[in-house]
Amino acid sequence: MSSVKNGDLVVPGDQLCVIEEMSPSFGTYEKDGVVYATTAGGVSIDLKARSISVLGPDGCDKLALPIQGDILVGEVLRAYESRAEISIVKRNGNDLLSPLIGEIRIGNVTRRFVKSMHDVIRAGDIVRAVALNTHKLSTELSVVGPDLGVILGRCARCGNDLVLTTHNNMVCLRCENHETREAAKDYGVMFGLEARPDLAPRRRSYGDRGGGDRRYGDRRGGDRRGGDSRRRSGGRRNSYRDGDRRPRRR
């Protein structure tokens, strides 16, 4: 049987039972086959469900910390150059009783090189992430993967919701500000936002950059050889082109 009884007061780290006796529930976690308390409170044993939890003084369930592999949703509180702090509000689709703090490091955002966290995640964004550790605060998170990343971005200029145009590129319909995010493949779906590829910035073609064609002339559009060569030849080049014959040698 478990080493504790209903109503026993425990503190974080206290051993409650082994996993063969009871499964961990709210306010508890399992490590190496042993169930421990993650918070202070009273023990509650459910013999029918064969689970053990820790309740607060008011009899309410205490917060259960995430485990590795949990899918978490939260809002970005602060974004720095190499990390971001997340207020986690959902765990595996269920609302948490109170928010948790998670952290995303820049190496756990994408497999490509990113110079700054501000290029992929910003304060106010809503992100979906996976937990990398078990029963620890803060929870280490990763958004690497097509189903993970920013699911709603907020304009850094005016705070309005950003609309996806093309892959990871977004635009604010209010102030027309363009930004980038590491977006999940279902970005904006649960918030009723539709992608607007027609608003993506157009790339200018080579000929639109101005200055003429570099293959055939300088930036002013003229022949690079024309002016100088004609001056060096004293205008003979043009006379030859007009049909004059070269003088014969005697």
C-alpha atoms as one frame of an Amber mdcrd trajectory, in Angstrom:
protein
   0.000   0.000   0.000   1.000   3.617  -0.304   3.260   5.099   2.334   0.821
   7.963   3.006  -2.880   8.207   3.897  -5.743  10.491   2.935  -5.346  13.899
   4.530  -1.620  13.607   5.263   0.194  16.922   4.823   3.141  16.829   2.430
   5.624  19.271   0.919   7.299  19.254  -2.528   9.649  16.305  -2.917   7.936
  14.050  -0.373   7.677  10.409  -1.476   4.040   9.302  -1.670   4.000   5.784
  -3.101   5.336   3.601  -5.890   3.820   3.600  -9.372   2.501   0.033  -8.951
   0.274   1.252  -6.132  -1.061   4.562  -7.435  -0.780   6.660 -10.563   0.278
  10.305 -10.233  -2.408  12.966 -10.630  -2.659  16.670  -9.784   0.172  17.949
  -7.607   2.301  14.817  -8.058   4.809  13.310 -10.475   6.576  10.032 -11.055
  10.328   9.456 -11.296  12.055   6.062 -11.471   8.857   4.317 -10.398   8.262
   6.504  -7.346   5.475   9.114  -7.029   6.448  12.413  -5.402   4.595  15.569
  -4.361   5.216  18.688  -6.461   3.478  21.084  -4.099   2.481  21.468  -0.454
  -0.984  20.301   0.583  -3.079  17.345   1.690  -2.934  13.866   0.153  -6.033
  12.622  -1.665  -6.245   8.960  -2.729  -8.811   7.761  -5.269  -9.012   3.984
  -4.826 -11.434   3.560  -7.745  -9.164   5.363 -10.218  -6.051   4.145  -8.391
  -4.584   7.657  -8.452  -3.024   9.932  -5.860  -3.048  13.728  -5.828  -2.229
  16.657  -3.552  -5.031  19.106  -2.714  -4.790  22.662  -1.467  -6.100  23.820
   1.906  -9.449  24.623   0.264  -9.748  21.088  -1.111  -9.072  22.152  -4.725
  -6.722  20.322  -7.053  -3.187  21.629  -7.092  -1.316  22.280 -10.311   0.219
  19.291 -12.090   3.532  20.118 -13.782   4.006  19.120 -17.445   5.942  16.049
 -18.462   8.173  15.539 -21.492   6.110  15.318 -24.679   3.116  17.333 -23.422
   1.717  19.801 -25.967   1.423  23.214 -24.365  -0.143  26.493 -25.497   0.720
  29.872 -24.057   1.344  33.573 -24.604   4.810  35.060 -25.016   5.426  37.347
 -22.042   8.898  38.574 -23.001  11.210  37.907 -25.938  14.955  38.485 -25.683
  17.739  38.002 -28.213  18.263  34.312 -27.428  15.195  33.186 -25.448  11.527
  33.860 -24.759   9.355  33.453 -21.646   5.935  31.847 -22.087   2.849  31.906
 -19.865   1.422  28.398 -20.394  -2.385  28.202 -20.170  -3.211  24.891 -21.900
  -1.807  21.396 -21.511  -2.764  18.723 -24.046  -5.877  20.692 -24.973  -7.060
  21.239 -21.382  -7.042  24.573 -19.554  -4.647  24.796 -16.626  -5.932  25.835
 -13.219  -3.266  28.525 -13.110  -0.622  29.542 -15.658   2.847  28.020 -15.721
   6.076  29.619 -16.868   7.933  28.058 -19.776  11.035  29.036 -21.692  12.012
  28.684 -25.342  15.670  29.003 -26.259  16.645  30.149 -29.720  18.125  26.727
 -30.518  14.686  25.144 -29.975  12.794  27.375 -32.438  13.891  26.096 -35.839
  16.575  23.978 -37.498  17.729  26.883 -39.655  20.023  29.658 -38.430  18.248
  32.483 -36.611  20.141  35.609 -35.620  17.625  36.902 -33.056  14.533  35.578
 -31.306  12.725  38.724 -32.468  12.852  37.381 -36.034  10.702  34.351 -35.150
   8.784  35.060 -31.910   7.706  38.292 -30.224   5.918  39.346 -27.046   2.144
  38.925 -27.278   2.298  35.983 -29.701   0.382  32.784 -28.966   2.535  29.683
 -29.437   2.071  25.920 -29.408   5.092  24.042 -28.054   6.199  20.665 -26.721
   7.669  20.132 -23.238  11.300  18.955 -23.200  11.611  18.202 -19.479   9.475
  16.660 -16.751   8.065  18.316 -13.620  10.418  21.266 -13.602   9.922  25.016
 -13.419  10.447  26.693 -15.702   9.365  24.173 -18.305  11.761  23.982 -21.236
   9.892  24.176 -24.541  10.505  23.549 -28.233   8.561  24.739 -31.290  10.522
  22.716 -33.857   8.047  20.873 -36.086   5.245  21.652 -38.542   2.487  21.467
 -35.913   4.368  23.716 -33.495   5.232  27.394 -33.487   3.319  30.662 -33.504
  -0.426  30.118 -33.992  -1.289  33.808 -33.616   1.071  36.746 -34.032   0.599
  40.314 -32.839   1.875  43.337 -34.727   4.872  44.855 -32.955   3.803  48.306
 -34.153   0.070  48.514 -33.321  -0.789  45.215 -31.570  -3.293  44.053 -34.186
  -3.449  40.378 -35.246  -1.054  39.483 -38.061  -2.310  37.721 -41.200  -0.168
  35.070 -42.883   0.793  35.890 -46.481   3.415  33.299 -47.408   5.562  30.885
 -45.402   6.506  32.640 -42.123   5.740  36.064 -43.654   2.926  38.142 -42.173
   1.256  41.505 -42.567  -0.863  43.729 -40.329  -4.081  44.770 -42.058  -4.340
  47.868 -39.874  -0.937  49.525 -40.325   0.422  47.435 -43.239   3.486  46.463
 -41.209   5.303  43.349 -42.511   6.908  40.928 -40.027   8.196  37.352 -39.847
   7.377  34.541 -37.418   8.091  30.812 -37.048   4.501  29.874 -37.838   2.709
  26.566 -37.256   1.107  25.038 -40.339  -2.379  25.850 -38.997  -1.514  29.458
 -38.158  -4.621  31.536 -37.437  -7.121  28.703 -38.020  -8.467  28.545 -34.470
  -8.750  32.337 -34.434 -10.632  32.613 -37.714  -7.784  34.227 -39.680  -7.423
  33.333 -43.340  -4.123  33.486 -45.200  -3.705  36.378 -47.667  -1.040  35.373
 -50.210  -2.212  38.270 -52.411  -0.714  40.700 -49.879   2.765  39.189 -50.002
   5.456  41.726 -51.014   6.396  41.281 -54.658   9.998  40.791 -55.622  11.324
  43.198 -58.202  12.677  41.652 -61.376  16.261  42.264 -62.470  15.192  44.796
 -65.072  13.175  46.800 -62.497  16.222  47.629 -60.412  17.119  50.487 -62.738
  20.325  51.453 -64.440  19.973  49.528 -67.693  21.230  46.083 -68.531  24.672
  45.486 -67.061  25.463  42.897 -69.695  25.309  45.475 -72.480  25.887  48.838
 -70.906  26.662  50.831 -67.805  24.142  52.077 -65.268  23.219  54.978 -67.503
  22.098  52.558 -70.187  24.889  53.364 -72.642  27.498  51.158 -74.271  30.536
  50.883 -72.021  32.795  50.615 -75.051  30.967  53.207 -77.170  32.112  56.585
 -75.913  35.718  55.779 -75.015  36.375  53.609 -78.047  35.037  56.220 -80.426
  37.209  58.882 -78.837  40.267  56.645 -79.052  39.606  55.793 -82.709  38.878
  59.345 -83.728  35.478  58.470 -85.097  36.789  55.929 -87.603  34.716  53.176
 -86.110  31.535  54.940 -87.183  32.837  55.608 -90.696  33.629  51.945 -91.166
  30.142  51.065 -90.086  28.778  53.526 -92.647  30.388  51.580 -95.493  33.751
  53.360 -95.953  36.536  51.055 -96.981  39.852  50.846 -95.215  42.679  52.555
 -97.159  44.749  50.110 -99.149  48.392  49.808 -98.450  50.741  50.503-101.340
